[in-house]
């Protein structure tokens, strides 16, 4: 091989290695349930109704050196809604509110990550709920990252935002249309 060909090959391999190593890929740990998707909405303006979604899946890429490479995608099973009250859950899943039979999933796919202060960021993306897609932004805080006791590597974040259900062609179950979402995820690096 000529020196020119060897140099070209080295550059190609070097760039490929840098590209592959840049972003770490994680799967959200739902098997060990080290992740939560929760919500809170005012009930009649007097108190809070809280709940969670028990089934969801997600993955994310994280690149500490170049956060433009960071991305997140999650899918939430609407039928897994759990507000700790079976009759209320049945009503919330009905076509009066979520219409879970027609719209069984909510999804989030990120479009940008903007660093703020150390360990915090704004994550923006398309959130689809009840068949409607809107751009929303989450305030994100990195909780930590490091080796786990099983020989793997984990990284955790929490994120919060407020949406209005009217934006998704839904009626409010509690009188106030504003719903606070809080998500805590722990990802296992692949």
N, C-alpha and C positions, 0 to 999 in steps of 0.2 A: 504494500500500500504506500502511496505517496504521502509525504508530510501534510500536504494540503488536505487530502482525503481524511487522514487521521485527525487533523485539527477540526475539520468540519464535523466529523462523527463525535468527537469529544464535546464540541459546542452543543450539538443536538442533544446528546445524552445529558449534558450538564443542565441545559434548559429544561429538559423533561423532568429530571430529578428535582430541580427547584420548584417546578410547577406542581409536581405530585406532593412534595413535602410542605407546600405553602399552607393549605387549609386542612385542618383536621376534621374528619367526618365522624359524627356521633349519631347513635340511635337513642331516642328517649327511652329510659328504663321504665317501661310499664310492667314488665314481668315482675320485678321486685317492688313495684308501686312506689318508686322514688320520684313520683311526678304527680301533679294535681292540676286540674282545670276547674276552677270554682267561680261562682257568681254571687252577686248580692244586689238586691233591688228593694226599694222602700215598699212596705205594705201599707197602703192607705195613708201614707205619710206619717204613720204612728210608730212603726218599728221596721225591722229588717227581715226580709225573707232571704235565706241563704241556701245555696245548694252547690252541687258539683256534677260533673259528668264522669261516670265511672269507667267508660271505655273511650280510648283515644290512642292515637299513634302519631309519631313524629320523628323527624331527623333534622340535624343541623350541621352546618359547616362553620368552623371557627378558625380564624386566622388572626392571631394577636398582632402580627407585624403589619398586615394589610387588611384592615377591617372591611374594605370594599368587597372582599371575597366572602364575607359572612352571609349566610342565608339560612332560612328556617322554613320548614313546611310541616303542618299539622293537620290531622283529620280528627274530628270529634263525632262520636256516635250519639245522635240526639236522643235515641231511645234509651240511652243509659243515664238520662237525667235523674238525679236523686236529690230531693229536697227533704228527705227524712219523713215523708208523709205520702203514703201510697195513693190515696185518692187525689191529692193535689198533683202528684207527679203524672197520674193518668190524665188529668185535666190539662196540665201544661203541655203534654205530648199530643193532645188532640188538635183538631183543625181550628179550635178557638185560638190557639197560640202558635206553637211550633209546627204543627201539622207534620209530625215525624214520619208518618207513613209516606207522604208525598216528598218530603225533604229530609231524608234520614241522616244526612251528614252536614256538618259545618266544616269549612276548610279555611286555612290561612296559609298564604304563600308570600314570603317576604319579597320586597323589591329594593329595599335599601337599609343600610345600617349606618347610623351617624353617631360617632363617639361624642360623649360629653365629658364630664369629669372622669378621673381614673375609676375604672370599673363600672361606669354607667354609659348608657347609650339610648338612642331612640331607634326602634325597629319599626319600619313602615312596610305595609304590604296589603294585599287584597284579601279581605275577609268575606266569605260567602256564607250567608245564613238565610234560610227560608227562601232560597232561590234567587237572592239578591246579592250582588257583589259590590262592596264599597272599600275605599282605601281607608285604613285606620293605622294609628301609630301606638306602639306600646312603649312605656318607659321601662327600661331594662337595667337590672343590676346583676353583675356577676357575683355569685356567692362564693365560689372557689373552684379549684381544680387540682387534681393530683392523682397519685397512685391509689388504687383500692386494695383491700386485703386479699383479693383473688388474682392478683397479677395484672389487672387491667388499669385503665386510666379513665377518670371521670371528670366531668365539668358540669357545674350547676349554675342556673340563672333563675331569677324571678322577673316577671313582667306584669304590668298592669295597664289598664286602659278603661275608659268609659264609653259605652255606645248607647244609642237611643234606639229602642226596638222599632219605633215608627219608621226609621230609615230603612228597615228591612221588611216593610209592609206587614208588621205584626202589631197586635194589640198588647197593651201593657197588662201584665197579670196583677200588678199591685197598685195601680193608679199613677205611678211615676214611670215614665218611659226610659229613664236612665238606668242602665245596668252596669255595675262595676265588675270587670273581669280581672281575676288574678290567676296567674299561671306560674307554677313552680316546676321546673324540669331539671332532671339530672340525666345527663347523657353519658353513654358508654362509648368510648372511642373505638372505632372499627379498625 
